[in-house]
């Protein structure tokens, strides 16, 4: 029985790896300007969640040739080059050829969903206070770019609607629900925004929902049965066989911290039919080592880390 399960896992991984390889982009000598991005050619491949895969959009700029390569998710946008979780960082990630933009989702006092990592606005704006205690109007008046560089002064914390309306259906999006228990109903609000825009279907939306909170992810699964879901693993958290058996009931992927991404761990997760991405990777040497281990993608502040 164990041999049959192992062989099934290997076959599943070969199928998934083939699809992922078809969907990635090699962008040699990328010129870092919006003009260089060209016109994107959509090429969408769909796979059922039982195959531990999701539809993604291979963005193929003019005069470029698709080739095998890793999936790159821009962590909080191209946050090495622009203020995190802003439209400037998201646009830059798209221009740089990332496959996905990863962003954090919280809720305001009046129920609007916004892109913000921290519980408070203190670190990344000129304001103070918890997001959940401020209205969207109050948050919108804050400068979310000047702390990073004077060149980005005037950037605002974007609403999730703004992000979805600009990027939904194009570049992939990884939406992380941050501390969802602090925002009752955030899963329903997210499901409504996605459904209203027709982004609740993988072949349309190319969206992944991730969180450390597995209870929240289970609620997302109930609300959005076809939505790709990833479990975030905390640093120093050990992923057991029992954990993986539970994750398979509602998730498609496991997103590991870099320090936990050892080859045996990656292979064990993948043998269960779950994809593996690794966060948050800063160095090219580490990134290439993880790719040799067979990870399906990496999350990084620098979309150009591998010279895309």
C-alpha positions as a Python dict, from the first residue, in 0.01 Angstrom:
ca = {
    (1, 'X'): (0, 0, 0),
    (2, 'X'): (278, 245, 97),
    (3, 'X'): (461, 172, -231),
    (4, 'X'): (144, 244, -431),
    (5, 'X'): (91, 572, -246),
    (6, 'X'): (452, 674, -302),
    (7, 'X'): (433, 592, -672),
    (8, 'X'): (107, 786, -700),
    (9, 'X'): (275, 1083, -536),
    (10, 'X'): (567, 1064, -782),
    (11, 'X'): (331, 1051, -1080),
    (12, 'X'): (136, 1345, -943),
    (13, 'X'): (454, 1545, -896),
    (14, 'X'): (571, 1472, -1253),
    (15, 'X'): (240, 1599, -1390),
    (16, 'X'): (252, 1913, -1178),
    (17, 'X'): (616, 1985, -1257),
    (18, 'X'): (546, 1955, -1629),
    (19, 'X'): (264, 2208, -1604),
    (20, 'X'): (472, 2448, -1398),
    (21, 'X'): (759, 2430, -1645),
    (22, 'X'): (526, 2516, -1930),
    (23, 'X'): (402, 2823, -1746),
    (24, 'X'): (727, 3000, -1654),
    (25, 'X'): (916, 3271, -1837),
    (26, 'X'): (1285, 3318, -1905),
    (27, 'X'): (1351, 3690, -1952),
    (28, 'X'): (1718, 3726, -2046),
    (29, 'X'): (1874, 4071, -2019),
    (30, 'X'): (1552, 4226, -1888),
    (31, 'X'): (1546, 4601, -1938),
    (32, 'X'): (1392, 4746, -1624),
    (33, 'X'): (1144, 4989, -1782),
    (34, 'X'): (769, 4971, -1839),
    (35, 'X'): (827, 4990, -2213),
    (36, 'X'): (1034, 4673, -2202),
    (37, 'X'): (742, 4474, -2068),
    (38, 'X'): (567, 4475, -2403),
    (39, 'X'): (222, 4331, -2456),
    (40, 'X'): (136, 4024, -2254),
    (41, 'X'): (14, 3714, -2433),
    (42, 'X'): (-219, 3510, -2211),
    (43, 'X'): (-153, 3138, -2201),
    (44, 'X'): (-365, 2975, -1936),
    (45, 'X'): (-336, 2614, -1830),
    (46, 'X'): (-590, 2478, -1583),
    (47, 'X'): (-562, 2184, -1350),
    (48, 'X'): (-798, 2056, -1084),
    (49, 'X'): (-713, 2120, -723),
    (50, 'X'): (-695, 1743, -673),
    (51, 'X'): (-382, 1756, -889),
    (52, 'X'): (-232, 2010, -649),
    (53, 'X'): (-202, 2269, -924),
    (54, 'X'): (-363, 2599, -1015),
    (55, 'X'): (-413, 2804, -1330),
    (56, 'X'): (-146, 3067, -1377),
    (57, 'X'): (-86, 3317, -1649),
    (58, 'X'): (238, 3299, -1842),
    (59, 'X'): (316, 3659, -1925),
    (60, 'X'): (517, 3644, -2244),
    (61, 'X'): (648, 3988, -2347),
    (62, 'X'): (696, 4042, -2719),
    (63, 'X'): (1011, 3891, -2871),
    (64, 'X'): (1068, 3667, -2570),
    (65, 'X'): (1067, 3290, -2570),
    (66, 'X'): (894, 3088, -2298),
    (67, 'X'): (1125, 2838, -2130),
    (68, 'X'): (1149, 2628, -1819),
    (69, 'X'): (1210, 2816, -1498),
    (70, 'X'): (1086, 2874, -1145),
    (71, 'X'): (770, 3053, -1042),
    (72, 'X'): (865, 3386, -888),
    (73, 'X'): (628, 3562, -648),
    (74, 'X'): (709, 3924, -565),
    (75, 'X'): (683, 3947, -186),
    (76, 'X'): (466, 4251, -103),
    (77, 'X'): (535, 4352, -461),
    (78, 'X'): (884, 4441, -577),
    (79, 'X'): (951, 4556, -222),
    (80, 'X'): (1328, 4576, -265),
    (81, 'X'): (1274, 4863, -507),
    (82, 'X'): (949, 5028, -395),
    (83, 'X'): (746, 5064, -74),
    (84, 'X'): (586, 4733, 20),
    (85, 'X'): (218, 4667, -44),
    (86, 'X'): (169, 4973, -265),
    (87, 'X'): (50, 4999, -622),
    (88, 'X'): (398, 5122, -716),
    (89, 'X'): (552, 4799, -585),
    (90, 'X'): (287, 4588, -756),
    (91, 'X'): (328, 4759, -1094),
    (92, 'X'): (703, 4724, -1069),
    (93, 'X'): (673, 4351, -996),
    (94, 'X'): (462, 4311, -1308),
    (95, 'X'): (712, 4505, -1518),
    (96, 'X'): (999, 4294, -1384),
    (97, 'X'): (834, 3974, -1503),
    (98, 'X'): (718, 3818, -1176),
    (99, 'X'): (464, 3537, -1211),
    (100, 'X'): (279, 3643, -897),
    (101, 'X'): (237, 3944, -674),
    (102, 'X'): (209, 3850, -306),
    (103, 'X'): (28, 4093, -77),
    (104, 'X'): (-111, 4106, 274),
    (105, 'X'): (-480, 4160, 344),
    (106, 'X'): (-633, 4321, 653),
    (107, 'X'): (-963, 4498, 723),
    (108, 'X'): (-1038, 4853, 834),
    (109, 'X'): (-1284, 4953, 1105),
    (110, 'X'): (-1553, 5007, 842),
    (111, 'X'): (-1493, 4670, 677),
    (112, 'X'): (-1283, 4763, 375),
    (113, 'X'): (-1006, 4522, 281),
    (114, 'X'): (-663, 4679, 236),
    (115, 'X'): (-307, 4576, 150),
    (116, 'X'): (-108, 4606, 473),
    (117, 'X'): (139, 4375, 644),
    (118, 'X'): (159, 4507, 999),
    (119, 'X'): (-122, 4526, 1251),
    (120, 'X'): (-59, 4902, 1269),
    (121, 'X'): (18, 5166, 1007),
    (122, 'X'): (308, 5302, 1215),
    (123, 'X'): (603, 5147, 1029),
    (124, 'X'): (497, 5203, 669),
    (125, 'X'): (309, 5535, 680),
    (126, 'X'): (325, 5877, 844),
    (127, 'X'): (32, 5782, 1068),
    (128, 'X'): (-28, 5576, 1378),
    (129, 'X'): (-286, 5324, 1490),
    (130, 'X'): (-422, 4978, 1429),
    (131, 'X'): (-574, 4918, 1087),
    (132, 'X'): (-884, 4767, 1246),
    (133, 'X'): (-942, 5083, 1450),
    (134, 'X'): (-914, 5325, 1157),
    (135, 'X'): (-1164, 5389, 879),
    (136, 'X'): (-1064, 5344, 519),
    (137, 'X'): (-1089, 5720, 469),
    (138, 'X'): (-846, 5781, 755),
    (139, 'X'): (-603, 5523, 620),
    (140, 'X'): (-631, 5652, 266),
    (141, 'X'): (-507, 5995, 370),
    (142, 'X'): (-178, 5853, 497),
    (143, 'X'): (147, 5863, 299),
    (144, 'X'): (263, 5504, 245),
    (145, 'X'): (568, 5582, 32),
    (146, 'X'): (775, 5858, 187),
    (147, 'X'): (925, 5631, 456),
    (148, 'X'): (1089, 5428, 178),
    (149, 'X'): (1212, 5709, -43),
    (150, 'X'): (1111, 6069, -124),
    (151, 'X'): (1054, 5947, -480),
    (152, 'X'): (750, 5752, -358),
    (153, 'X'): (599, 6025, -144),
    (154, 'X'): (222, 6031, -195),
    (155, 'X'): (177, 5655, -240),
    (156, 'X'): (-134, 5532, -58),
    (157, 'X'): (-235, 5209, 108),
    (158, 'X'): (-445, 5046, -164),
    (159, 'X'): (-780, 4883, -115),
    (160, 'X'): (-807, 4522, -226),
    (161, 'X'): (-1070, 4633, -478),
    (162, 'X'): (-813, 4861, -637),
    (163, 'X'): (-561, 4578, -660),
    (164, 'X'): (-811, 4331, -805),
    (165, 'X'): (-944, 4581, -1058),
    (166, 'X'): (-592, 4660, -1179),
    (167, 'X'): (-429, 4316, -1172),
    (168, 'X'): (-707, 4056, -1144),
    (169, 'X'): (-709, 3824, -1445),
    (170, 'X'): (-353, 3922, -1541),
    (171, 'X'): (-47, 3853, -1332),
    (172, 'X'): (-111, 3597, -1059),
    (173, 'X'): (-197, 3717, -708),
    (174, 'X'): (-118, 3553, -375),
    (175, 'X'): (-344, 3705, -111),
    (176, 'X'): (-236, 3649, 249),
    (177, 'X'): (-500, 3684, 517),
    (178, 'X'): (-315, 3846, 809),
    (179, 'X'): (-442, 3762, 1157),
    (180, 'X'): (-791, 3688, 1021),
    (181, 'X'): (-929, 3619, 1369),
    (182, 'X'): (-886, 3991, 1441),
    (183, 'X'): (-1121, 4077, 1155),
    (184, 'X'): (-1442, 3873, 1187),
    (185, 'X'): (-1600, 3817, 848),
    (186, 'X'): (-1286, 3888, 647),
    (187, 'X'): (-1322, 3557, 460),
    (188, 'X'): (-1676, 3646, 352),
    (189, 'X'): (-1566, 3993, 244),
    (190, 'X'): (-1282, 3846, 40),
    (191, 'X'): (-1509, 3588, -122),
    (192, 'X'): (-1757, 3860, -217),
    (193, 'X'): (-1493, 4079, -382),
    (194, 'X'): (-1354, 3788, -583),
    (195, 'X'): (-1694, 3653, -685),
    (196, 'X'): (-1821, 3995, -794),
    (197, 'X'): (-1528, 4019, -1034),
    (198, 'X'): (-1549, 3663, -1161),
    (199, 'X'): (-1213, 3588, -1000),
    (200, 'X'): (-1339, 3299, -789),
    (201, 'X'): (-1256, 3050, -1064),
    (202, 'X'): (-889, 2953, -1108),
    (203, 'X'): (-907, 2968, -1487),
    (204, 'X'): (-1014, 3332, -1461),
    (205, 'X'): (-845, 3468, -1154),
    (206, 'X'): (-505, 3301, -1113),
    (207, 'X'): (-530, 3375, -743),
    (208, 'X'): (-399, 3183, -441),
    (209, 'X'): (-518, 3245, -85),
    (210, 'X'): (-262, 3181, 188),
    (211, 'X'): (-254, 3218, 565),
    (212, 'X'): (-94, 3082, 880),
    (213, 'X'): (-448, 3039, 1016),
    (214, 'X'): (-575, 2702, 897),
    (215, 'X'): (-920, 2765, 1043),
    (216, 'X'): (-952, 3071, 823),
    (217, 'X'): (-836, 2873, 520),
    (218, 'X'): (-1100, 2610, 587),
    (219, 'X'): (-1364, 2884, 585),
    (220, 'X'): (-1224, 3012, 256),
    (221, 'X'): (-1250, 2660, 113),
    (222, 'X'): (-1619, 2646, 210),
    (223, 'X'): (-1689, 2985, 55),
    (224, 'X'): (-1472, 2937, -255),
    (225, 'X'): (-1464, 2564, -334),
    (226, 'X'): (-1239, 2599, -638),
    (227, 'X'): (-995, 2854, -501),
    (228, 'X'): (-630, 2742, -474),
    (229, 'X'): (-522, 2754, -109),
    (230, 'X'): (-178, 2747, 51),
    (231, 'X'): (-88, 2685, 414),
    (232, 'X'): (187, 2910, 545),
    (233, 'X'): (432, 2738, 779),
    (234, 'X'): (587, 2939, 1060),
    (235, 'X'): (961, 2952, 1126),
    (236, 'X'): (1072, 2657, 1339),
    (237, 'X'): (735, 2487, 1291),
    (238, 'X'): (770, 2115, 1224),
    (239, 'X'): (536, 1981, 958),
    (240, 'X'): (429, 1631, 1060),
    (241, 'X'): (262, 1357, 860),
    (242, 'X'): (-54, 1428, 1054),
    (243, 'X'): (-33, 1795, 953),
    (244, 'X'): (2, 1701, 587),
    (245, 'X'): (-295, 1466, 606),
    (246, 'X'): (-503, 1755, 742),
    (247, 'X'): (-370, 2007, 489),
    (248, 'X'): (-467, 1781, 200),
    (249, 'X'): (-832, 1809, 304),
    (250, 'X'): (-854, 2178, 218),
    (251, 'X'): (-525, 2301, 69),
    (252, 'X'): (-326, 2267, -252),
    (253, 'X'): (13, 2392, -139),
    (254, 'X'): (244, 2447, 155),
    (255, 'X'): (454, 2763, 170),
    (256, 'X'): (767, 2705, 378),
    (257, 'X'): (1003, 2957, 540),
    (258, 'X'): (1350, 2946, 390),
    (259, 'X'): (1512, 2806, 704),
    (260, 'X'): (1277, 2506, 705),
    (261, 'X'): (1307, 2426, 335),
    (262, 'X'): (1531, 2122, 350),
    (263, 'X'): (1526, 1875, 64),
    (264, 'X'): (1367, 1584, 259),
    (265, 'X'): (1093, 1814, 389),
    (266, 'X'): (1018, 1947, 41),
    (267, 'X'): (1006, 1600, -112),
    (268, 'X'): (784, 1466, 168),
    (269, 'X'): (531, 1745, 118),
    (270, 'X'): (534, 1704, -259),
    (271, 'X'): (488, 1327, -230),
    (272, 'X'): (152, 1406, -69),
    (273, 'X'): (45, 1592, -382),
    (274, 'X'): (98, 1939, -235),
    (275, 'X'): (303, 2207, -410),
    (276, 'X'): (583, 2387, -227),
    (277, 'X'): (684, 2750, -247),
    (278, 'X'): (943, 2902, -15),
    (279, 'X'): (946, 3244, 150),
    (280, 'X'): (1117, 3491, 187),
    (281, 'X'): (1435, 3444, -17),
    (282, 'X'): (1694, 3723, -46),
    (283, 'X'): (2006, 3560, -190),
    (284, 'X'): (2058, 3410, -535),
    (285, 'X'): (2269, 3124, -396),
    (286, 'X'): (1993, 3018, -158),
    (287, 'X'): (1732, 3052, -432),
    (288, 'X'): (1925, 2830, -672),
    (289, 'X'): (1985, 2570, -403),
    (290, 'X'): (1611, 2556, -335),
    (291, 'X'): (1542, 2515, -704),
    (292, 'X'): (1782, 2221, -713),
    (293, 'X'): (1580, 2074, -427),
    (294, 'X'): (1277, 2090, -654),
    (295, 'X'): (1062, 2366, -503),
    (296, 'X'): (781, 2488, -725),
    (297, 'X'): (856, 2854, -668),
    (298, 'X'): (999, 3118, -439),
    (299, 'X'): (872, 3435, -279),
    (300, 'X'): (1123, 3718, -283),
    (301, 'X'): (1141, 4095, -241),
    (302, 'X'): (1349, 4102, -561),
    (303, 'X'): (1179, 3972, -877),
    (304, 'X'): (1515, 4006, -1055),
    (305, 'X'): (1689, 3775, -808),
    (306, 'X'): (1744, 3508, -1073),
    (307, 'X'): (1805, 3749, -1358),
    (308, 'X'): (1460, 3722, -1511),
}
